[in-house]
Amino acid sequence: MSAPDGSPSPAELAHRATPTDYFANERTFLAWVRTSITVMAFGFVVAKFGLLLRELSGSSAKSPIPAPVSEATGVLLVVAGAALLVFSFVRFRATREDLDAGRYRVRTGLEWALTLTMVAIAVGLAAYLVGTG
């Protein structure tokens, strides 16, 4: 509640966000953007890996990694990177609104989603490598 002269009360000042809070939120968002770009780039590499192996072998015979498997995995990674970008933007906006309102809520959904997605992809790739090796 404001003081009679209209100035903010000590409690309101204690919860007011500073510019450094907004800068930290922006840095965190940019880190998620870099992560999503990396995931999408890795997906592109995986999608083209089967083609690379076929070209390096010098024959048109079947490559060690069938193209549909590497393409599907790569597309999955590109989609995961794009989804990560969308979720990180939503989180950035929500955190900005929390800062504007003078509150802070811990959100761990994005970290869990990224971790579980990457673990699922890693387990799938490991199973594939064990099955073909």
matplotlib code that plots the C-alpha trace (Angstrom):
import matplotlib.pyplot as plt

x = [0.0, 1.3, 2.1, -0.3, 2.0, 1.7, 5.2, 5.6, 5.7, 8.9, 7.1, 6.3, 9.9, 11.2, 9.1, 9.8, 11.9, 15.1, 16.5, 19.0, 16.1, 14.8, 18.3, 18.7, 15.3, 16.5, 19.8, 18.0, 15.7, 18.7, 20.4, 17.2, 17.3, 20.9, 19.9, 17.0, 19.1, 21.7, 19.0, 17.7, 21.1, 21.9, 18.6, 19.7, 23.0, 21.3, 18.8, 21.5, 23.8, 22.5, 23.1, 26.6, 27.4, 26.0, 28.1, 31.3, 30.9, 30.9, 28.1, 24.4, 24.0, 22.1, 23.9, 24.6, 22.0, 18.8, 17.8, 14.3, 15.6, 18.1, 15.6, 12.9, 15.2, 16.5, 13.1, 12.1, 15.1, 14.2, 10.6, 11.8, 14.1, 11.3, 9.0, 11.7, 11.9, 8.2, 8.1, 11.1, 9.3, 6.2, 8.3, 10.2, 6.9, 5.5, 8.6, 8.4, 4.8, 5.8, 8.5, 6.1, 3.7, 6.4, 6.2, 8.4, 7.4, 9.8, 8.9, 10.7, 8.4, 10.8, 13.8, 11.8, 10.4, 13.9, 15.5, 12.9, 12.9, 16.6, 16.7, 14.0, 15.9, 19.2, 17.5, 16.0, 19.4, 21.2, 18.6, 19.0, 22.8, 22.7, 20.1, 22.2, 25.6]
y = [0.0, 3.4, 6.1, 9.0, 11.2, 8.7, 7.3, 3.6, 1.8, -0.1, -3.4, -2.2, -1.1, -4.5, -6.3, -3.9, -5.5, -3.8, -3.4, -6.2, -8.6, -7.8, -8.2, -11.6, -12.7, -11.6, -13.4, -16.6, -16.3, -15.9, -18.9, -21.0, -19.5, -20.7, -24.1, -24.5, -23.5, -26.1, -28.8, -27.8, -27.8, -31.2, -32.5, -31.3, -33.1, -36.3, -36.1, -35.8, -38.4, -41.3, -39.4, -38.6, -42.2, -43.3, -40.7, -41.6, -45.3, -44.4, -46.8, -46.5, -49.6, -49.4, -47.2, -48.5, -46.2, -46.3, -42.8, -43.0, -43.6, -40.8, -38.5, -39.2, -38.7, -35.5, -34.1, -35.0, -33.0, -30.0, -30.1, -30.4, -27.4, -25.3, -26.3, -25.4, -22.0, -21.4, -22.7, -20.5, -17.4, -18.2, -18.6, -15.3, -13.4, -15.0, -14.1, -10.5, -10.3, -11.7, -9.1, -6.3, -7.6, -7.8, -11.6, -14.5, -18.1, -20.9, -22.7, -26.0, -27.3, -26.2, -27.9, -31.1, -31.1, -30.6, -33.2, -35.8, -35.2, -35.5, -38.6, -40.2, -39.4, -40.7, -44.0, -44.4, -43.8, -46.1, -48.8, -48.4, -48.5, -51.7, -53.3, -52.5, -53.0]
z = [0.0, -0.9, 1.7, 2.2, 0.0, -2.9, -2.6, -2.5, 0.8, 1.9, 1.2, -2.4, -2.9, -1.7, -4.4, -7.2, -10.0, -11.0, -14.5, -13.7, -13.1, -16.6, -18.0, -16.3, -17.8, -21.2, -20.9, -19.8, -22.8, -25.2, -23.6, -24.4, -28.0, -28.4, -27.0, -29.4, -32.4, -31.3, -31.1, -34.5, -36.1, -34.5, -36.0, -39.4, -39.1, -38.0, -40.8, -43.4, -41.7, -43.7, -47.0, -45.9, -45.2, -48.5, -50.3, -48.4, -49.2, -52.9, -53.8, -54.1, -51.9, -48.7, -46.1, -42.6, -41.2, -43.3, -44.5, -43.1, -39.5, -39.6, -41.3, -38.8, -35.9, -37.4, -38.1, -34.5, -33.2, -35.4, -34.2, -30.6, -31.1, -32.6, -29.7, -27.2, -28.8, -28.4, -24.8, -23.9, -25.3, -23.3, -20.2, -21.0, -21.2, -18.1, -16.1, -17.4, -16.2, -12.8, -12.6, -13.5, -10.8, -8.2, -7.7, -8.6, -9.3, -9.9, -13.2, -14.0, -16.8, -19.6, -18.0, -17.5, -21.0, -22.5, -20.3, -20.9, -24.7, -24.9, -22.7, -24.9, -28.1, -26.5, -25.4, -28.9, -30.6, -28.2, -28.8, -32.5, -32.3, -30.2, -32.6, -35.7, -34.2]

ax = plt.figure().add_subplot(projection="3d")
ax.plot(x, y, z, "-o")
ax.set_aspect("equal")
plt.show()
